[in-house]
Amino acid sequence: MTARPILFSGPMVRALLEGRKTQTRRAMRYQPKWYSGRRFVMDDDVPEAWQDSDNILDLCPHGQAGDLLWARETWAAPHAYDHLPPRLVPQEANIHFLASEERSGLMWRPSIFMPRWTSRLTLRIIEVRVQRLQDIGQGDACAEGAPAPHEPIGWYSELWDAINGDGAWAENPWVWALTFEVIKANVDQVIKEAA
């Protein structure tokens, strides 16, 4: 069982905690020229594995069904540890999460620097798909965390542009579409319990 980190913004962490988010889409690093059945035709300047793959799903950098993702989010340690780099914050520290407690006065640290032991959300991948971004359906847009009463696809297109930059939705990239189960526990605890 493989465990990898994955970044989420505050609103998406809240959607995970509330049970509204069970999918995420991430742009593929290498964009195919076109798709033929289960085979993608790639440019010549991509890694050989991508050019020769019979099943593109095997190349998903986020994992396969059954693998785990641990959610990275904006976090803070108590003030006594503000001078320490993230890797040196002791594991007994009482960690704060911006998505749950928008408190001022804490030294909020970016999600990219969140140590694995501080993670409180683990995602077990159920399915990996590849699709064009704009092929998302109403149900999948809802599973991305669309809050009621928004129109899901319109909401998701605005979210995609907010995260990836103006015009990113219009580019309609190929994406990894991950469906997962949310487990409200640290990834190491989940792995230990599964052993």
Sequence and secondary structure as in RCSB ss.txt:
>XXXX:A:sequence
MTARPILFSGPMVRALLEGRKTQTRRAMRYQPKWYSGRRFVMDDDVPEAWQDSDNILDLCPHGQAGDLLWARETW
AAPHAYDHLPPRLVPQEANIHFLASEERSGLMWRPSIFMPRWTSRLTLRIIEVRVQRLQDIGQGDACAEGAPAPH
EPIGWYSELWDAINGDGAWAENPWVWALTFEVIKANVDQVIKEAA
>XXXX:A:secstr
  EEEEE  HHHHHHHHHT B EEEEE SS  SEEETTEEE  TTS HHHHH S GGGG TT  TT EEEEE  E
E  GGGTTS GGGS TTS  EETTT   SSS  B GGG  GGG   EEEEEEEEEEEGGG  HHHHHHBT  TTS
 HHHHHHHHHHHHH TTHHHH  EEEEEEEEEESS HHHHHHHH 
